[in-house]
Amino acid sequence: MSAHAVIWLLLYLYFAMRTLSRPAWGIPLYLMTFFASPVLWWWGGPLAAVGERWSLLSSLILLAGVGFSGFRISELTKAQSRVMLLLVAYAINATFVHLIFSSSSDPEESWKWLDLMWKQVVLLLLMIISVRDIKDFQILSYTLLIGGAFIACEVYFFKAGSYHHGRLEGLPLPSGGSSNFVSPVLSQSAIIGGFLVFFGKTKEKLFALFCCVMLTEAILQCLSRGGLLGLLLGAAWLILQSKGKVRRHGMAALVIAAMGALVIMGPEQQEKVFGRFSTTFAEQEERDIAAESRLILWQSTFDMIKDRPLGSGGNAFKSHLGQTYIPIEWQNTFRASQNGFLDTAASWGVQGLAIFLAALATSWFAVRKTVAAAHRRGDVRTAFLGGCIDATLVMFLVTTVFISGLRGEWFFWWHALALGFSVVYSDEAMRATEHGREDNILEGDDPAVDRINVSNLSMANT
């Protein structure tokens, strides 16, 4: 068994034991099976024999941890309840679409995506139940940062993946490891790391800075048009929606990130990156083949939606039915729509897309409400953190314009991050935290106070 595999197994056992006393530890337990599944990585060895059951086992342990914690569904906040109701409605709608319409496309493929959707909805419920205090929120945040940094380090130090037309492809991830799908995952990690560079303790700043350097290198290697544009517009949104010191921090972060990227890139890579940007919305005679084909696929998917507005089942455009809408010269291969909004509408109907976007909007409003409260009490750190979470959603949505990524698991992670933030950094939670600091007599007597007494955790210094 390789050293990688031994470390992975030891961490897995550690997180599993910790989950039974604090459910939030089940989050890294599960996400290990995404970022570092032994089934997919070269170092998996005998651990790979367990197969996909690692994910199932992790989910069951997380479920057990939530069960032992005594949490009741009635304890969910209004925002959490609304998001879960909307996502359950989204999954129920998909179930009806699958049963009624998928026979015209590919029922087996549709069932695969429907099954995954229900699993993601249940997993999100367990995750939002698990994030009850700032330490839980930190566990989630650090897991996303370290998971992305792990991939970046594997690329840089161990040459994971391969290069196709100068782009990083073939990373061993459940999403398929293409550059377009890896880029938003790594970008989310980089945004969290950027927050810690500004507001972490000294050791956290140094660690986060190392992670950001590795992540920037990997993101640039992906050379994803949507990913790069998403990061740029996400950063712009962070600045536009902020004010005062938060805006100044955002501008500083953007300048530092841009300068760092230019230092990391060589002249040849700079030319490639700027070339990708320049052909994104260029005139027809100036567009590259990828940009031109993407526009054709968007139009083809839109035509399919007009004919079948209620949907045709999961991944319907990439089926024999979808082939009938693309140009004849392309009909020897299945092609994705390369647009997450159109892909979701073609798969689960216009109504499915509307429900999913309503769920995102609900979590987004919860974040904005918490950020507004942080501004009122002069809490720059919390306001900037909320702005980073806000910018992550913008980055995801922009990236989704260029890939069939609205079904990506990272959107569910974002819900957990956004809703967790809205709970643990709300006015009520922060008042309770301050009360716990001032009245030390209560510490150790009241579990609610213990959960929010986080003076030893940097993200909690508000």
N, C-alpha and C positions, 0 to 999 in steps of 0.2 A: 504494500500500500504506500502511495507517495506521501510526501510531507504535506502537500496540499490537502489530500484526502483525510489524513489524520487530524489536521487542524479543523477541517470542516466538521468532522464527526464530533470532535470535542466541543466545538461551539454549539453544534446542534443539541447535544446532550445538556449542555449548560443552559441554553435558552429554554429547552423543554422543561427542565426542573424549575427554572425561575417563573415560567408561565403559570404554574399551578398556584403561585402566591401573588403574582402581579401579572394579570392577563396581557398587558402591553408587551411583555417579552415574547409573546406569541407572534407579534408582528415581524421582528427580525427572523424568528424561526421559520415563518412562511416565506418571507421574501428571499431567504437564502436559496430556496428552491427555484426562484426566478433568476436572481443575479448569478448564482453559482450552483446550478443544478449538476450534481455529479454524473447524471445521465448524459449530459451534453459536453462537459469539459474533458479534456484529454487526461486529467489526473483522477477521474472518477474511480477507476479500478473496480474493486469488488462492490463499492457502494452503488455502482450503476445497476447492479443486479436487482435492486429494489424497484427500479424504474420510476414511473410517475407516481407510485404510491408514497414517495417522500412528500409530495404536495398534499395528498389526502391525509397522511399521518399528521402533518403540521397543522392542517385545518382542524382536525379532531382534537389535537392537544390545545389549540387556541380556544375551541369550543368548551373544552373541559375547564380551562382556566376561567373563562367568562362565567360558566356555571358555578364553579366554586366561589366566585366573588360575590354571589348573591345579588347580582344586578337584575333589575326588573325593567322590562320594556317601557313601562310607564315613566321611568326616570329620564328618558330621552328628552332633549329640548325640542321646542317647536320646530326649529330649523332641521334638526336631525330627523324628526318624525316625518316632516314634509318631504325631505329628500328620499327617505326610505320608501314612503308611500308612492312617490313618483317613479322610483326605480323598480319597485314591484309592479306597478302599472305598466312600465316599459317592458318588463319581462313577460307579463301576462299578454300584452299586445303581441309580442314576438311569438309567443306560444300559439296564439290563434292564427297569426300569419303563417307560421310553419305548418300547422295542421290543414289549413284551407288552401294555401297558394303555393307551397314549396314543391308540389308534385310537378309543376311546369318547369322547374329549374333543376335543382339537385337536392333531393330530400336528405340524403346522408350528410352532405356538406352543411345544409341548413341545420340539421340536428346538432352537429358538432358545435356550431356557433351558439345555438340556443342553450345547449348544455353548459357551455362556458359562461354565458351571460348569467344564468341562474347562480352558478358557483360564485361569480364575481359579486353579485348582489348580496348573497349570504355572507361572503367574506367581508364585504364592506360593513355590514351590520356588526359583525364581531369586532372589526377594527374600531369603529366609532364608539362602541360600548367600552372598549379597552382604554381609550384615551380619555381619562377623567381628570388628570392634573398635569402640571407642567413637566414633571418627570416623565410621564407617559408620552407627552408630546415630544419631548426630547428624544425618547427612544425611537419614535417614528421618524423624526427628522434626521437623526444621525444614521438610522438604517438606510434611508434613501441616499444620503450623502456617501456613506461608506460603500454601499452597493454599487453606485455609479463609479466611484473611485477604484473599486476592485476591477471592474471591467477595463477602465482606462489603464491601470497598471499592468494588467494582463496583456493588453495591446502593446504597451511600450516596452516592458521588460521581458515578456515571454512570447511576443510576436503572435498573439492570438488573432484569429481571423485571416483574411486574405485580401488582396487588392485586385479590383476589377475596374479597368479604365481609370486607374489612379484613385479609386475610392475604396474605403475600408468596408468590406462585406464579410458575410459568413461567420459572424460571431455566434458562439454557441448559446443562444438565448431562446426561450420558448416562443418569442415573437418572430423568430426566423433569422434574426441577426442581420437584416439588411441595414444599410447606412441610414435610410430614411426612417426606419423604426427605432434604431438605436439612438439617433441624435436627440429626440425629445427626452428620452430617459436620462441621458447624460446631462442634458441641459437643465433638467429639474434638479439634479444633484449639484450642478455648478451654481445655481441660484441660491440653494441652501448654504453652500459653502461660502458664497459671497457675503451672505448675511453674517456668518460667523467671523469672517475676516474683519468685519467692522465692529462687531459687538461681542465676540467671544473673549474668554480670558486669554492670557498670553499663549499658553500651550495650545488652546483651541484655535487661536488665530494662525499659528504656525502650521498646525495640522491641516486646517481648512485651506490655507494658502497652497500647501503641497497638493492637496486634492484638486484644487481649482486649476493648477498648472497642468496636472495630468489629464483632467477632464477637458480642458481647452485643447490640448494636443489631440486627444481622441476625437473631439467634436470636429475639429478642422480636418482630420483624416477622413471622417465620414463624408465631408464635402456635400452635405445635403442642402439643396437649395431651400427647401421649406424650413429645415432646422435652423439654418443661419438667419433667414429672414424672420423667423419666429423669435429668435433671441434678440434681434435688433429691435423689433417692434415691441417685444415685452419690456425691454429696457426703456424704450421711449415712453411706454405707458406708465411705468414706475415713476418716471420723472413728471409726466403730465398730471397724474392724479394725486401727486404728493404736494406738500407745501412746507415752507419753513425749512427747518433743519433736515427733515426727512428728504426733501427735494435735493438739498445740497449733498446729502449722503448718496442719493441715487445718481446724481451727476458725477460725483467722484468715482462711484463704482463703475459707471459706464466708461469713463475716461481710462481708469486703471485697466479694465478688461480689454478695451480696444488696444491700448499700448502693449499689454501683455500678449495679446493675440498676434500683433505685428512682430513682436520680438520672437515669438515661437515660430512663426511662418518664415520660410525662406522666400526668395524672390519668385521662384517657380510656383510655390504654393499660393503666394499672394495673387499671382496672375490667374491661377485656377479659380480661386475664391471670387475675385472680382468679376471674372468671366461668367461664373454661374449667376451672379447677381444681375449682370448687364443683360443677360438673355431671358430673364424671368418674364418681363412684360414688354419685350421689344417688338418691333414691327415684324410681320410675317417673314420677310426676306432676311431678317437678322437673327431670328430665333434658331436655337440649336434643335437637333432632332428630338431630344427628350422633352423640351418645352412645347414643341409643335405637336408631338404625339399626345401629350397630356391634355391639351386643349381639345383635340379630337375625341379623346376618351370621355372628357367631361360632357361634351355635347351628346355623345352616344348614351351616356348614363342618364342624362336629362331626358332624352327621348324615351328611354325605357320607363322612367318615372311618370311621364305624361300618359303613357299607355297603361301603366299599372301603379296608380298612386297609392294603393293600399299595401304594396310590397309584394315580393315574390319569394321570401325566405332568405335565410342567412347567406351572405356572400353571393347573392343571386346574379350580380352582374358578371362574376367570374364563373359562368356556367354555360351550358349549351344555349340556354335562353339568352343570356347576355351577349353571346357571340353573334346572334342575329342582328344586333344593333351596331356592331363595329364594322369598319370597312372590310370588304371582301378579302383584300390581300392580307389582312391580319387574322382571318378566321381559322387559321390552322393552329392557333395557340390561345389559351385562356388568358385574358388580360384583366387586371384590376382597374377600377375606375380612377384610382389615384386622387380621390377627393373623399374625405371621410363623411362630409355632410351628404353628398350625393350617394355614396355607397350605403349609408344607413337608411336613407329614404328609399332607395331601390330594394334594400333587403327587408326592412321592417315597416315600410310605409312612411308617408309624410307625417302621419300621426305619431309614429314611433320616434321620428326625429324631433318632433315638437316636444314630446314628453321628456326625452333625454336632455334637450337644451333647457327645458324648464327646471329640471333637477340641478343642472349646472348653475343656472341663474339663482336658484334658491341658496346654494352654498356660497355663491359670490356675494349676494346681498348680506349674508351672515358675516362674511369677512369685512365688507365695507362698513357695516354697523359697528363692528368691533374696532376697526381702524379709526372711525370717527370718534368713538369714545376715548380711544388712546390719545388722539389729538386734543380733546377737551381737557384731559387731565395732564397734558404736557409730557406724555410718555413716548419719547422719540423712538426708543428701542422697539416697543411693541408696534408702533405705527409703521416703522420700516419693515419689520417682519411681515406684517399684514400686506404691505405693498409688494414684497417679494412673492408672497403666495398669490396675490392678485396678478402680478406679472407672469407667473408660471402658467396660469390659465390662459392668458393672452397668447403666450408662446405656444401652448398646446393647440389652441384654436387656429392660429396662423399656420402652424405646421400641418394641421389636419386638412387645410385647403389643398395640400400637395401630396398627401398620402391617404390611404384608406385606414386612417388611424383613430377614428372616433370610437371604435370598439376596443381600443388599446387598454390594457389593464391599468396603465398609468393615470387614466382619468379617474378611476376608482380610488387610487392612492391620493389623488388631489382632493377628492371629496373628504377623505379621512383627515388630510392635513388641514383643509379649510374649516371643517366642522370642529375638529379638535382645537384649532386656534380660537374659534369663536366661543368655545366653552371655557377654556382655561385662561384666556386673556380678557374675558368680559369684565365689566365694572364690578359685578358681584364677586367674581373670583378674586380679582385684585384687591378688593376691600377686605375679603376674608384672609388673603395672604398677609396684608399689612396688619390685620388684627392678630394673626397668629404670631407675627414677629414681635408685636408690642406686648402681648400677654403670654409670656413664656410659660406661665403656670398651666396653660391649657395643653401645651405640647406633650404628647404622649398619652393624654387622657381622652382626647377626642379624635377618632380616626379621620374625621373630615378635615381637621386642622393638620393632622400629620400628612395627609395627602398633598396639601398645598404649601407645606413648609419647605421651601426649596432654596434656602439661602446658600446652599453649597452648589447650586446649579447655575451656570452662567446665563442661560436664556431667561432665567427668572428674575434677574436683577433689573427691576423696573423702576 
